[in-house]
Amino acid sequence: MIENKFLKIFEKNFKIEKKLKVQLLKNKKNIKLNSFRDWDSMKHVAILSEIEKTFKIKFNDKNLSFFNDFQSGIRYIKRTIKNN
């Protein structure tokens, strides 16, 4: 499942409580770059690298902005994988 794979990347990089995990998967909460604790530019590079490896996505100027928050990232990956 795409959502679970995506969440695992964030779990690896952040301490996310169980309640927040459920809310993220149900699209009831969102976390964002520079707003969520410890999600700074350095951590963002690590997350992007793992997303590229996991989902075989190459980042460019057009799609990079979709990964500044959790929910946009999931939506982009679902559209991309569905269209391939």
N, C-alpha and C positions, 0 to 999 in steps of 0.2 A: 504494500500500500504506500503510495507516494507520501501521504501525510506523515506516516510513521517514520519513513526513511529521513524525511526532512527534519522532523522533530529530533531524531537521534543526533543529527549534526549539532543542533542547538544544545541538546543535553550534554554532549561531549564538551562543549565550550562554556556552558553556564550551569550554575546550580538552579534548576527549575523545579519548584514544588509540584507535587502531584496535581493539586487543584488547578494551577496555571496550565499544566500540560493538557488537562481535559478541556479547559476553556480555549486553548489555542486550537486544539483539534476540532472543536465544535464551532470555531470561528466566532467565539463570544468575546475574546480578548485578542490583543495584538501587542507585539513588542517591536521596538524600533531602534535603529542605529542611533547612538548618542542619547537615547532616552531611557533605554533599559540598562540596568546596572552592568557595568563592565563591558558593554558593547561599544567599544571605541573603534577607531580606524584600524588598529593593529589586529584586534579580534575579528573585525570585518574581513580582512584579507584572509585569515585562516578559515573563516566560514565559507567564503567564496571559493576558495581552493577545494574544500571538501565537497561543496555542491557540484563543482565542475567534475570531480572524479566520480561522485556517486551517480549523477544523472547524465553524465557525458554531454555537458553543456559548455559551450565556449562563450565567455563574456565579451561584450563589445559595447560601444557607446550607446547603442539602441536598447539593449536589454539590462544593462547594469543597474539602472535606477529601480527596476522591479524588485531588487533584493535589499532594499533599505529597511524593509519591515517583513515580518514573518508571513503575514497573510498574502501580501502581494507576491512574495516568492513562491508560495504554494500555487497560487492561481497561474502564474507564469509557467511553472513547470508542468502543471496539468495540461495547459493549452499546448505547450511545445511537444510534450510526449504524445498527446492525442493526435496532433497533426503530422507526426512522423510515421 
